[in-house]
Amino acid sequence: MQRQASTAAKTQTVTQTETQTETAGHKRRVGLYGGTFNPIHNSHLIVADQVGNALGLDEVLFLPDVIPPHVDHKESIEPQLRLEMIQLAIEGNPLFGIELAEVKRGGISYTFDTIAELKRLHPENDYYFIIGGDMVEYLPKWHRIDELAKMVTFVGVQRLGYQTKSKYPVIWVDAPLINISSTDIRHRVESGQSIRYLVPDKVAEFIKEHHLYLE
């Protein structure tokens, strides 16, 4: 049985106007942005950039999953195609990178397993896990959440219709509320509508070239 937190966790809001300090000897501050990225879109990129700069992170790594552990399982294309789109999307931003831990491990992508593995392999890093407001609300249902909350710093980004409250520690970052979803993009592609300005141009070209999301 999981141990429940006895008191509500405090939340903190960070804006880009706050000064970030960094001293020699501190661990590297690495952001992780997990998701299916089916496909990656401009809202993902904006959130990652805003969080990375607001918190003064050394890098923000996109973490594509294989099988998301949520109740509402989503059909997605193979990881290699999603990975190639991420690579195209992040070109030109030196803050961005990709973490392949979940793709290499395969199976259900439990965040606890991923963070445990990364902390073992990279003890020099402190990890900041970026999630939307919908996932903050869902945190109590995460696999081994009480242990996970002690291993990583959660960074929340607001989403319309969700509260900025959690019994787990969450740092909230102000970012533009842009309502773009991968589900909507897939539907637009399937129905022949434009996805220009919703995804990077190279991602749109990749989707068209590989005839993705047409069924």
N, C-alpha and C positions, 0 to 999 in steps of 0.2 A: 504494500500500500504506500502510495506516495505521501510524503510529509507535506502538509499544507502550511503556507506562510501564515503567521499569527496576526500580522498587521499589514495594512495596505502600504504598498511601496510608494515612495515619493517619486514624482516625475519632474523632469527638468527640461526647459525649453532653451534651445541654442539658436541664435541668429548669426548671420554672417557678419554682423557689425561687432560681435564680441571678439576680443583679442585672444588669440590662441598662443600660448607660450610653450616652448619646448626646450628642455635642457639636456645637456650631454649625459649619456648613460641611461636614458629612458628607453624602454622597449619600443620597437616599431609599432605604429598604430595602423592597423590594416582593416579596412572595411570589407565586409562580405555581403554581397547582394544576391541572395538566392532566388531561384524561380525556374519555371519551365522555359520562359522566353520563347514562346511559340506563336508569333515571332517576337524578338526584341523590338521595342518601339521607342519613339522619342521621349516619352514620359519616363521610361526606365533610365535613359541617359541623363535627363535633367535631374532626376532624384539622386542618382549616383554622384553627379558633379556637385550638386548643392550640398549634400551630406559631406562629401570629401573635403570641400573647401570650408564649410562651416566648422567642422571639427578638427581641421588641420591634419587630416589623415595622410600618411605617407603614400598610400595607394588604396584604390577601391577595386576589388576583384569580383567579377561576375561569376556566380556559382550555379551553372546549369544543373538541374536535377535529372534523374532518370524516371523514377516513378514517385510523384509527390505523395506524401503520406496523409493526404486530406481525405475526408469522407467523400467529397465530390470529385472523384477521379476524373481527370481530363485526358482525352485522347490527344496525343502529340506525335509529331513526326520524329524520326530517329534523331538521337542526340548529335550525331555528326553534322547533320544539316543545320540544326539549331546553333551548334558551336560555330560553324562557318559564318552564320549571319551575325553572331555576336562579334566575331573577329572583324568583320566588315564594319560593323556599327561603331566600334571603339577606336578605329584608326584615327590618329591625329590628336588623341588626348593622352598625354603621358601619365596622367593620374590613373588611367584605367588598365586593367589586366584581366586575366581569366584564371580561375581555380578549377581544376579538373577532378578534384577528389571524388565527387559523387558520380561522375561519368565513369571513372576508372573502377569504382567499387561496384557499380551496378545495383540492381534491386531497388527496394524502397529507400528513398533518400531521407533518412532521419537526421535532422540537424545535430542531435546529440552525438551521433556516431561521427559525423563530419568534424565537429569542433574538437572532440576527443582526439581524433587522428591528427588534425592540424596542429593542435597544441603539443602533441608528442613529437611531431616532425619539426616544428618551428617554435621552440620555447622562447625564441627572441621576439615573438610577436604578441601584441595584445589585439584581440579581435573585437570588432564592432559589427554586429549583425543588423543589417538594414531591413526593416519590414514596414509594410503599410498599416494604416490604422485598422483595417479589417483583420489582419493577422495579429495585431496587438490584442484585439478582443478575443481572438481564438487561442491565445497563449496557454490558458489553463488546460487545454486539451493536447498540447504538444507532448511528444514522447519524452519522458524523464525530464520534464520542464524544471522541477525544483533543483536538480543537479545542473542542468544546462544554464540556468540563470546565474549560477555562481562561476561559470566558466567563460562567459561572454558578456559583453555589454550590448544590450538591445538598443537600437536607434529607431524610433518611430517617426513616420512621415504621415501627416494627416490625410485622411480621405473623407469625402463628403458622406455624412450619415453615420460616422463612427466616432465614439467618444475617445478623448485622450486620457483615459484612466486605466490603470492596471495595478494589480497587487504585486506585480513584479517590477523591478527597477527598469525604467525606460527613459532614455534621453530623447526628447522631442526636438526635431529640426524643422524650422519653417522652410517650406518649399512651395513653389507654385502649384495650385490645385488644377492639374490638367487631366481631364477625363478621357484618356485614351486607354483602350483595352485590347489585348491580343485577340480575345474572342470576337470583338467587333471587326478587327482587321481581317481575320479569317473569313468572316461573313461577307465583308466587302469584296474580298478577292473572289470568293465563290460566286458572287452575284455580278461580277464584272465592274464594280465601282472603283473609283480612284482611292489609292492609299497614299498619295503624295502628301508630304508634310506630316504624315502620321508616323512614318518610319524613315530612316536615312535613305537617300537615293540608291545607294549600293545594295541595301537590303531589299528594296522594292525590285531592283533589277534581278537580284538573285532569286526572289520568289517567282518572278515571271519566267526566268530562264529555266528553272527547275520544275515549273508547272505545279507549284505547291498550293495546297488549300483549295483545290478545284473540285474536290469531292467531299 
